[in-house]
């Protein structure tokens, strides 16, 4: 039996089609994964500050769209 697609819960006031939400969610999940990865790299001295800032800003933007 085919798996039912994930229904993403949007923040109050955010409106988009379920198809668009599914595509944006793919990006959001990738960004969350990058956030976890960079969190692990933060313990190392060679993590660029620009990378941390970009990831943090991206995660904050995604949090405005979806309820996790």
Secondary structure, DSSP 4 states (H G I P E B T S, - for coil): -PPPPP-PPBPTT----HHHHHHHHHHHHHHHHHHHHHHHHTTSTT--HHHHHHHHHHHHHHHTTB--
